[in-house]
């Protein structure tokens, strides 16, 4: 009688494309980003948000993303947000939004606001009637502080982000700039004044509080 050793096959848990925080459904569509923010948890090998493991082994297909949204009418909003910049998959994002639009109460995009810089054109008209709200990472009151913390890959990122907001006001009903309280040199009051000048909303975030 032969003695054969067997080893259990380890199976990795399926990657998380859709996850729920409070009453919102989030869609994690890429880990790629235009920024390399020093405060981003993934640069410290922390890929979890509220116990959700958001590291992707592949970028989900259009059908996978739509399926991960579940029943959009069950949520207050659908949010494109993960540990990456969703607009790096802009055309997939827009197609998903088109498919979900008839059933979604609200569709929001969390973004670094660099899509126009990446694509070399104003992409904000593409969002009209598809995206209800934008949360844009302002993160600093000036380019020097922004570059220190966000470490953009493309030159002129800070001004490009502000220009994106100016353009988006014509096509997206609700825009909110965000900045993180606790980053050295970041003046939250000055950031809020920028939002006021741009005639958009402002939200203060707290360092190391994600999700």
C-alpha positions in Angstrom: 0.0 0.0 0.0 1.5 3.3 -1.1 1.6 6.2 1.2 0.7 9.4 -0.8 0.9 12.8 0.9 -1.7 15.3 0.0 -1.6 19.0 0.5 -4.7 21.1 0.9 -5.2 23.6 -1.9 -5.2 27.1 -0.6 -7.8 29.3 -2.1 -7.6 33.0 -1.9 -10.8 34.8 -1.0 -12.4 36.5 -4.0 -11.4 40.1 -4.5 -13.8 42.8 -3.3 -15.2 44.9 -6.1 -18.4 46.1 -4.2 -18.5 46.9 -0.5 -21.0 48.6 1.7 -20.3 51.4 4.2 -23.3 52.7 6.1 -26.0 52.9 3.5 -23.8 53.5 0.5 -22.5 50.9 -2.0 -18.9 51.5 -3.0 -17.3 50.2 -6.3 -13.6 49.4 -6.2 -12.6 49.4 -9.9 -8.8 50.0 -9.9 -5.8 50.2 -7.6 -3.9 52.4 -10.1 -3.6 56.1 -9.2 -2.4 59.4 -10.5 -1.1 60.3 -7.1 1.3 58.6 -4.6 -0.1 60.1 -1.5 2.2 59.6 1.5 -0.8 59.2 3.7 -2.5 56.6 1.6 -2.7 53.3 3.5 -1.7 51.2 0.5 1.7 52.7 0.5 2.1 51.3 4.0 0.9 47.9 2.8 -2.5 48.5 4.4 -5.1 47.5 1.8 -8.1 47.4 4.1 -10.9 49.9 4.5 -13.3 49.1 7.4 -12.1 45.5 7.3 -12.7 45.2 3.5 -9.6 44.0 1.7 -9.4 46.2 -1.4 -6.3 44.9 -3.2 -7.3 43.7 -6.6 -5.7 40.7 -8.4 -7.2 42.0 -11.7 -9.2 45.1 -12.7 -12.8 44.0 -12.7 -14.7 43.8 -16.0 -17.7 45.9 -16.8 -20.0 43.0 -16.0 -18.2 42.3 -12.7 -18.6 45.9 -11.6 -22.3 46.1 -12.5 -22.9 42.8 -10.6 -21.0 44.1 -7.6 -23.3 47.1 -7.4 -26.1 44.7 -6.3 -29.5 46.3 -6.3 -28.7 50.0 -6.5 -32.2 51.0 -5.3 -31.3 49.4 -2.0 -28.7 52.0 -1.2 -28.7 55.7 -0.6 -26.0 56.1 -3.3 -23.5 54.3 -5.5 -20.0 55.5 -5.0 -17.0 55.0 -7.3 -14.2 54.7 -4.7 -11.6 52.2 -3.7 -7.8 52.3 -3.2 -7.2 53.8 -6.6 -8.3 56.6 -8.9 -11.6 55.6 -10.7 -11.2 57.9 -13.6 -8.2 56.0 -14.8 -10.9 53.7 -16.1 -13.1 56.5 -17.2 -14.9 54.9 -20.1 -15.7 51.7 -18.1 -16.9 54.0 -15.2 -19.2 55.9 -17.5 -20.6 52.7 -19.0 -21.3 51.3 -15.5 -23.0 54.6 -14.5 -25.1 54.4 -17.7 -26.3 50.9 -16.8 -27.0 51.7 -13.1 -28.5 55.1 -13.8 -32.1 53.9 -14.2 -32.1 52.2 -10.7 -29.6 54.3 -8.7 -30.9 57.0 -6.4 -27.6 58.8 -6.6 -24.2 58.2 -8.2 -21.1 59.8 -6.7 -17.5 59.8 -7.8 -14.6 60.2 -5.4 -11.7 61.5 -7.5 -8.4 63.3 -7.4 -9.7 65.6 -10.1 -6.9 64.9 -12.5 -8.9 63.3 -15.3 -8.6 66.2 -17.7 -4.9 66.2 -17.3 -4.7 62.5 -17.9 -6.9 62.5 -21.0 -5.7 65.8 -22.4 -9.3 67.1 -22.7 -12.2 68.2 -20.6 -14.0 65.0 -19.7 -16.5 66.6 -17.4 -19.2 67.0 -20.1 -19.2 63.1 -20.3 -20.4 63.1 -16.7 -23.6 65.1 -17.3 -26.8 63.2 -16.3 -24.7 60.2 -15.1 -22.8 61.5 -12.1 -24.8 63.3 -9.4 -21.9 64.3 -7.1 -18.2 64.6 -7.0 -15.9 64.4 -4.0 -12.6 66.0 -5.1 -9.4 65.6 -3.1 -8.1 69.2 -2.7 -5.9 68.1 0.2 -3.9 71.4 0.5 -4.2 75.2 0.1 -1.3 75.5 -2.3 0.7 73.5 -4.9 3.8 73.2 -2.7 1.9 71.6 0.2 -0.1 69.4 -2.2 3.0 68.2 -4.0 4.6 67.4 -0.6 1.8 65.1 0.5 0.2 63.9 -2.7 3.3 63.4 -4.8 1.6 63.6 -8.2 3.0 61.7 -11.2 2.1 64.5 -13.6 3.4 68.1 -13.5 0.8 70.9 -12.9 -1.5 68.6 -11.0 -2.7 71.1 -8.4 -3.9 73.7 -10.9 -5.3 71.0 -13.2 -7.4 69.7 -10.2 -8.8 73.2 -9.6 -9.5 73.6 -13.3 -11.3 70.3 -13.3 -13.6 71.6 -10.5 -14.3 74.8 -12.4 -15.3 72.8 -15.5 -17.3 70.2 -13.6 -19.6 72.8 -12.1 -21.4 73.0 -15.4 -22.2 69.4 -15.6 -22.3 67.8 -12.1 -24.9 69.2 -9.7 -23.0 68.7 -6.4 -19.3 69.1 -5.9 -17.4 68.9 -2.6 -13.8 69.5 -2.0 -12.1 67.6 0.8 -8.9 68.1 2.8 -7.4 66.1 5.6 -6.9 67.7 9.0 -3.7 66.5 10.6 -1.3 66.7 7.7 1.6 68.9 8.4 1.3 72.4 6.8 -2.3 71.9 5.6 -4.4 74.9 6.5 -8.0 73.6 6.7 -9.5 77.1 6.9 -7.6 78.2 3.8 -8.8 75.0 2.0 -12.4 75.8 2.9 -12.0 79.4 1.5 -10.8 77.9 -1.8 -14.0 75.8 -2.0 -16.0 79.0 -1.2 -14.3 80.9 -4.0 -15.1 78.0 -6.4 -18.7 78.0 -5.1 -18.6 74.3 -4.2 -19.0 72.5 -0.9 -16.2 71.5 1.5 -15.7 68.6 3.9 -12.9 68.3 6.5 -11.5 64.8 6.8 -9.5 63.4 9.6 -6.0 61.8 9.2 -6.0 58.0 9.3 -9.8 57.8 9.3 -10.6 56.0 6.1 -14.1 55.1 4.9 
